[in-house]
């Protein structure tokens, strides 16, 4: 069986919920952006250097399959929707990381390969969040999904700063 079904040759795609929509539909834009984020996170996993970051990123990647499933279903009827526990997990990781960082001023991304990739992930997350908000103007969206994506961009920001901090420390020592 070929991956090329040819059903999208006229600019339409199928949602999980079954209906056909244009490929530039805001719902497709939203889950497509989250899929793009998942790919960038896969790359970031191989560039981060801090202990535990790969595991955090892999857990986020698994979550993003659920995020995409929700966004790809107009019925809102998915088996494992994003929930408060998912948001709490990200919030806890964020709070623990913030305790070790002092943030001042603006940041120019790119101090290390890991931090640069995490900043790309953060900005793609923000774009996805904007697409989700646009979708929510016309469709009911799980409130935890919006909170999750918002918290995720904050977490990716602090992870990037922590990667930079380690990189700067390593450069000073060597």
TIRO-346804 format. One record per residue (C-alpha): residue in three letters; z, x, y. Coordinates in pm, whole numbers, plus 32768, in hexadecimal, padded with zeros to 4 digits. Layout:
% residues N
AlaZXY;...
This chain:
% residues 174
Unk800080008000;Unk7F9B808A8150;Unk807C80948280;Unk7F4C80218349;Unk7F597EA68327;Unk7E5F7E738442;Unk7F227D3C84AD;Unk7F6C7DE285FB;Unk7E067E3C864C;Unk7DEF7D27874F;Unk7F2B7D89880B;Unk80297CAF8757;Unk814F7D008679;Unk82457C3C85A6;Unk83B57C1B85F4;Unk84C17C1784E4;Unk84E27AA68528;Unk83747A7784C4;Unk82B87A1985FF;Unk81997AE88689;Unk81B67B6D87EB;Unk80F07C5588CA;Unk81477DC3889C;Unk81AB7DDB8A0B;Unk82A27CBA89E9;Unk83F27D128A86;Unk849D7CE68935;Unk83B07DE6889B;Unk83E77ECB89C8;Unk85607EB38994;Unk85687F018821;Unk845080008848;Unk851E80BE8948;Unk864C80BA8860;Unk856B813A8747;Unk84F48250882E;Unk866082A38877;Unk86A682B98703;Unk859483BE86E0;Unk861C848C8801;Unk877A8477876D;Unk86ED85018628;Unk866C862B86EB;Unk87B4865087AA;Unk887586618660;Unk87CB87AC8619;Unk8817883E8770;Unk898387E287AF;Unk8A8188EF8764;Unk8BD48849878A;Unk8C9787E88657;Unk8C7B86788601;Unk8B54862F86E8;Unk8A54861D85CE;Unk8B27851A851A;Unk8B52844D8658;Unk89DB84538697;Unk898B83F28532;Unk8A7A82C98547;Unk89D0825F868A;Unk887E827885DD;Unk88F9818F84CD;Unk897A809F85D7;Unk882780A28680;Unk8785800A854C;Unk886B7EE18583;Unk88237EDE86F9;Unk86AD7ED986B2;Unk86D57DC885AE;Unk87847CEB86AE;Unk86807D3187B7;Unk85627CF186C3;Unk85E57B988669;Unk85BA7A79875C;Unk869D79A18684;Unk87CE7A8086B8;Unk88117A518547;Unk88457BB284BD;Unk89237C1C839F;Unk89E47D318453;Unk89EA7CF985CC;Unk8A847DF886B5;Unk8BF07D9786EC;Unk8D287DEE87AD;Unk8D917EF486AD;Unk8C4E7FB286F0;Unk8C8E7FAC8867;Unk8DF980148830;Unk8D8F813B8759;Unk8CAC81BF886B;Unk8DB6817D8972;Unk8EB9823E88AA;Unk8DCE8366887B;Unk8D80835F89EF;Unk8EEE83528A57;Unk8F4B8470896E;Unk8E32854889F7;Unk8E8184F58B62;Unk8FE1857C8B32;Unk8F4E86D88B00;Unk8E5C86D28C27;Unk8E7986E28D9D;Unk8D4186518E3A;Unk8CDD86AA8F9D;Unk8B9F8664905B;Unk8A3F86368FDD;Unk89B286DA8EA7;Unk886587878E7D;Unk880687528D0F;Unk879288718C37;Unk88A689748C22;Unk887E89868AA8;Unk878B88F689AA;Unk889288038924;Unk890087858A7A;Unk8797875F8AEE;Unk873D868C89BF;Unk887885B889E7;Unk881885778B52;Unk86C085038ADD;Unk8772841C89E8;Unk8850839A8B00;Unk872A834C8BE3;Unk866A82A08AC9;Unk87A681D68A83;Unk87B181698BF0;Unk864480FF8BE0;Unk868E803A8AA4;Unk87B47F988B52;Unk86D07F2B8C6E;Unk85DB7E948B72;Unk86FA7DDE8AC4;Unk87757D538C11;Unk86147CDA8C5D;Unk86097C348B07;Unk875F7B968B43;Unk86DC7AE88C7C;Unk86067A098B9D;Unk86B67A1A8A4B;Unk88197A0F89CC;Unk888D7B6E8971;Unk89C57BD588B4;Unk8ABE7C4089C0;Unk8B367D5F88E3;Unk89D57DE888CB;Unk89C47E108A47;Unk8B207EAD8A4F;Unk8AC87F968931;Unk8990801D89DD;Unk8A4980488B26;Unk8B6581048A7D;Unk8A6C81D489B8;Unk89CB82618AF3;Unk8B2582C28B75;Unk8B78836C8A2C;Unk8A30842C8A27;Unk8A73849F8B8C;Unk8BCA852D8B37;Unk8B4785CA89F6;Unk8A3A867C8AC1;Unk8B4086FE8BB4;Unk8C13877D8A93;Unk8AE6883089FE;Unk8AA788CF8B54;Unk8C11893A8B72;Unk8C0189E88A1F;Unk8AB68A8C8A7A;Unk8B3E8B108BC4;Unk8C788B928B16;Unk8BA88C448A0E;Unk8ACB8CE38B1A;Unk8BFC8D678BD9;Unk8C9F8DF88AA2;Unk8B6E8EAC8A18;
